[in-house]
Amino acid sequence: MTVKFGIQIEPQMGFEYKTVEKIALEAEKIGYDSIWSSDHFFLDAKSEDRNCMEAWTLISALAAVTKKIKLGTLVTCNSYRYPAVLAKIAATVDMISNGRLIFGFGAGWKEIEYNAYGIPFPSTLDRLYQMEEAIEIIKLLWTEPKVTYEGKFYQIKDAFSAPKPIQKPWPPIMIGGMGEKILLKIVAKQADYCNFMLRPNLERSLEILKAHCKVVGRDYDEIGKSLFAVGIPIFVSKSEEEIKNYLKDISERYNRPLEAIKERITQDAPGSWVGYPEELIERFEYLNSLGFDYYQVMFSGFDEKIVNYSKDFADLVMKKL
């Protein structure tokens, strides 16, 4: 199995563009397969003085200055852009990057952003079915000359997307989210990749996806499995003292008791991505055995020290997998 790693950036933490550009260029040199941006408008209600770059604008800028690293959204919120408009945005980024886009997609969840920007916040069920209709529209616009679509939530008439994506039939579609009953059924029908978050009962989620694939007649092994460890950022070191200092720093940054941080990293099955190289390699090898072949890693901070952390991880873990 070929294992790929990408670096995930949270613009809502206050990044400057030049910092993200440097991280992307260094990640390309180091050998990371991809760089990812979350799709948020702000971190919290007190973020008026904290930068949060718009995701698609950011990756389009990175597409123009990088050469081979793939670019993705982890994940785009369907509610924030009409699907026909998003199809054109994504096709444009795929064209700028010469076929390096990965289309990360989700139903949306952060209600505070919806309310602040005047975007309707439907029920979870409606957001999921809106996402499914959106995927159908986007695929049609990427592959057909002209499209008319009459859905429950979205309607388009004689619409077309020019340009079309460079990648055929479309850029890889990676659906992410926490749901199992409906979300994973949509994955089984529509996705090229499913993005999971590091959490207990991963094996159960995979079995549920397998069952959905059987129902809809999809080959389970045809769907790629990727994993993002949201929460405690990744850190690897051969030094016990450095690991202790890192956890202390995280405790202070998140304003949470150190013991709670330690408990969190031991409860996130199959073990957090904080520790000695041998420990992390063992955890990734276990995940590989479950069928995961793509990992998005997030490093602590919103400045250029991410470059050093990513080099350490690449040298001590990534290159050995």
C-alpha positions in Angstrom: 0.0 0.0 0.0 1.3 3.5 -0.9 0.7 5.8 2.1 0.3 9.5 1.5 0.5 12.4 3.9 -0.8 15.9 3.7 -0.5 19.0 5.9 -3.7 20.6 7.1 -3.9 24.3 7.8 -6.6 26.1 9.9 -6.8 29.6 8.5 -9.1 30.5 11.4 -6.2 30.3 13.8 -4.8 33.6 12.4 -2.4 32.7 9.6 -0.8 35.3 7.3 -0.8 34.3 3.6 3.0 34.4 3.3 3.3 32.0 6.2 1.0 29.5 4.5 2.8 30.0 1.2 6.1 29.1 2.9 4.6 26.1 4.6 3.2 24.9 1.2 6.5 25.4 -0.6 8.5 23.6 2.1 6.0 20.8 2.3 6.4 20.3 -1.4 10.2 20.1 -0.9 10.0 17.7 2.0 7.8 15.3 0.1 4.2 15.8 1.5 1.6 14.7 -1.0 -0.8 17.6 -0.3 -1.7 20.7 1.6 -5.2 21.3 2.9 -7.3 24.2 4.1 -10.3 24.0 6.4 -13.3 26.1 5.2 -14.3 28.5 7.9 -15.0 32.2 8.2 -13.7 32.8 11.8 -12.7 30.9 14.9 -15.1 32.2 17.5 -17.2 35.2 18.5 -14.1 37.1 19.7 -12.1 36.7 16.4 -12.7 40.1 14.8 -8.9 40.9 15.0 -7.8 37.4 14.0 -7.2 36.7 10.3 -9.2 33.9 8.6 -8.5 33.6 4.9 -11.2 32.2 2.7 -10.4 28.6 1.8 -10.9 28.6 -2.0 -9.1 31.9 -2.5 -6.2 30.6 -0.4 -5.7 27.3 -2.3 -6.1 29.0 -5.7 -3.2 31.3 -4.7 -1.2 28.3 -3.6 -2.0 26.5 -6.8 -0.2 29.3 -8.7 3.0 29.2 -6.7 3.4 25.4 -6.2 4.2 22.9 -8.9 3.5 19.3 -7.8 1.9 19.3 -4.3 -1.9 18.5 -4.4 -4.3 21.0 -2.9 -7.6 20.3 -1.1 -10.3 21.6 1.2 -10.8 19.7 4.4 -13.7 20.1 4.0 -15.7 22.6 2.0 -19.0 23.5 3.6 -21.8 22.9 1.0 -24.0 25.6 2.5 -21.6 28.4 1.9 -21.7 28.4 -1.9 -24.4 27.3 -4.4 -23.3 24.0 -6.0 -23.3 25.3 -9.5 -21.0 28.2 -8.5 -18.8 25.9 -6.5 -18.4 23.6 -9.5 -17.0 26.5 -11.5 -14.7 27.6 -8.6 -13.3 24.1 -8.2 -12.8 23.6 -11.9 -10.9 26.8 -12.1 -8.6 25.8 -9.2 -8.0 22.4 -11.0 -7.1 24.3 -14.1 -4.8 26.7 -12.3 -3.0 23.8 -10.6 -2.9 21.7 -13.8 -5.0 18.9 -12.2 -3.8 18.9 -8.6 -7.1 19.6 -6.8 -8.7 17.2 -4.3 -12.3 18.2 -3.7 -13.0 17.8 0.0 -16.7 18.2 0.7 -19.0 18.2 3.7 -22.5 19.2 4.9 -21.4 21.9 7.3 -21.8 22.2 11.0 -20.5 25.5 12.5 -23.8 27.2 13.4 -22.2 30.4 14.7 -20.8 31.1 11.2 -24.1 30.5 9.5 -25.8 32.9 11.9 -23.2 35.6 11.7 -23.2 35.6 7.8 -27.0 35.3 7.5 -26.8 31.8 5.9 -29.8 29.5 6.7 -28.9 26.7 9.1 -31.2 23.7 8.2 -31.5 20.5 10.2 -28.7 18.0 10.1 -30.8 15.7 7.9 -31.5 18.5 5.4 -27.9 19.6 5.3 -26.8 16.0 4.4 -29.4 15.7 1.6 -28.5 19.1 0.3 -24.9 18.0 0.2 -25.9 14.9 -1.8 -27.9 16.9 -4.3 -25.0 19.3 -4.6 -22.6 16.5 -5.4 -24.9 15.3 -8.2 -25.1 18.8 -9.7 -21.4 19.3 -9.5 -20.6 16.0 -11.2 -23.0 16.7 -13.9 -21.6 20.2 -14.5 -18.1 18.8 -14.6 -19.0 16.1 -17.2 -21.9 17.3 -19.3 -22.1 20.2 -21.8 -25.3 21.6 -20.3 -27.3 20.6 -17.3 -30.9 21.0 -16.0 -31.5 19.6 -12.5 -34.7 19.6 -10.5 -34.1 18.5 -6.9 -35.8 19.1 -3.6 -33.3 21.7 -2.5 -31.5 22.9 -5.7 -32.6 23.6 -9.3 -30.6 24.7 -12.2 -31.7 25.2 -15.8 -29.5 24.9 -18.9 -26.4 25.5 -16.8 -22.8 24.7 -17.8 -19.4 24.9 -16.3 -16.6 26.2 -18.5 -13.8 25.4 -17.7 -14.2 21.8 -17.0 -11.7 20.2 -14.6 -8.4 19.0 -15.9 -8.8 15.7 -14.1 -11.3 13.3 -15.7 -14.0 12.6 -15.1 -13.5 14.9 -12.1 -11.1 15.7 -9.3 -11.1 13.1 -6.5 -14.1 13.8 -4.3 -13.4 13.3 -0.6 -16.4 13.4 1.7 -15.8 14.1 5.4 -18.0 14.2 8.5 -18.9 12.4 11.7 -22.2 10.8 10.7 -22.6 7.1 9.9 -26.2 6.3 8.9 -26.7 8.8 6.1 -23.2 10.4 5.6 -21.5 7.0 5.0 -24.3 6.0 2.7 -23.7 9.1 0.6 -20.0 8.2 0.6 -20.8 4.8 -0.7 -22.8 6.3 -3.6 -20.8 9.4 -4.4 -17.3 9.6 -3.0 -13.8 8.6 -4.2 -12.5 9.0 -0.7 -14.0 9.1 2.8 -12.3 11.2 5.4 -12.6 10.0 9.0 -11.5 11.8 12.1 -9.3 10.0 14.7 -11.8 8.6 17.2 -12.8 5.4 19.0 -14.7 2.8 17.1 -13.0 3.5 13.7 -13.4 -0.2 12.9 -17.2 0.0 13.5 -17.4 3.0 11.1 -15.5 1.1 8.4 -17.9 -1.9 8.8 -20.9 0.5 8.4 -19.4 1.9 5.3 -18.8 -1.6 4.0 -22.4 -2.4 4.6 -23.6 0.7 2.8 -21.4 -0.3 -0.2 -23.0 -3.7 -0.3 -26.5 -2.1 -0.3 -25.7 0.3 -3.1 -23.6 -2.1 -5.2 -20.3 -0.3 -4.7 -16.9 -2.0 -4.3 -15.8 -1.1 -0.7 -12.2 -1.3 -1.7 -12.7 1.2 -4.5 -13.3 4.0 -1.9 -10.1 5.4 -0.5 -9.9 5.9 3.3 -8.2 9.0 4.8 -7.8 10.1 8.4 -7.5 13.5 10.0 -6.4 13.8 13.7 -8.4 16.8 14.7 -7.8 18.0 18.3 -4.3 17.7 19.7 -1.8 18.6 16.9 0.7 16.0 15.9 4.2 16.0 17.6 7.0 13.5 17.4 10.3 13.5 19.3 13.0 11.1 20.6 13.1 13.2 23.7 10.8 12.6 26.7 11.5 16.1 27.9 10.5 17.7 24.6 7.2 15.7 24.6 6.5 16.8 28.2 7.2 20.5 27.2 5.0 20.1 24.2 2.0 18.8 26.2 2.6 21.6 28.7 2.5 24.2 25.9 -0.7 22.7 24.5 -2.3 22.8 28.0 -1.5 26.5 28.3 -2.5 27.3 24.8 -5.9 25.6 25.1 -6.3 26.7 28.7 -7.0 23.1 29.8 -5.5 21.1 32.7 -2.4 19.2 31.7 -4.0 15.9 33.0 -7.0 16.5 30.7 -4.6 16.9 27.7 -2.8 13.7 28.7 -6.1 11.8 29.0 -7.3 13.1 25.7 -4.3 11.8 23.8 -4.6 8.4 25.4 -8.3 8.0 24.7 -8.2 8.9 21.0 -8.1 5.4 19.6 -5.9 3.9 18.2 -3.6 6.3 20.2 -2.9 9.9 19.5 -0.3 11.2 17.1 1.9 12.5 19.9 4.9 10.5 21.1 8.1 8.8 20.2 8.8 7.8 16.5 8.4 4.1 17.2 5.0 4.7 18.8 3.6 6.8 16.0 4.9 4.3 13.3 3.2 1.5 15.2 -0.1 3.5 15.2 0.1 4.3 11.5 0.9 0.7 10.6 -2.2 -0.4 12.5 -4.3 2.2 10.6 -2.7 1.0 7.4 -3.9 -2.5 8.2 -7.5 -1.1 8.4 -7.2 0.2 4.9 -6.2 3.8 5.5 -3.8 5.1 2.9 -4.1 8.9 3.3 -3.4 11.0 6.4 -3.8 14.7 7.0 -1.6 15.9 9.8 -1.9 19.2 11.6 1.0 20.7 13.5 0.8 23.1 16.4 0.8 26.9 15.8 0.0 29.4 13.1 3.5 30.4 12.2 6.6 29.1 10.4 7.6 26.7 13.2 5.2 24.3 11.5 7.9 23.8 8.9 10.3 22.5 11.6 7.7 20.2 13.1 6.7 18.9 9.6 10.4 18.2 8.8 10.8 16.3 12.1 7.7 14.2 11.4 8.8 13.5 7.9 12.3 12.4 8.9 11.3 10.4 11.9 8.0 8.8 10.8 6.7 9.6 7.4 9.7 8.4 5.4 9.7 5.1 7.3 6.1 4.3 6.2 
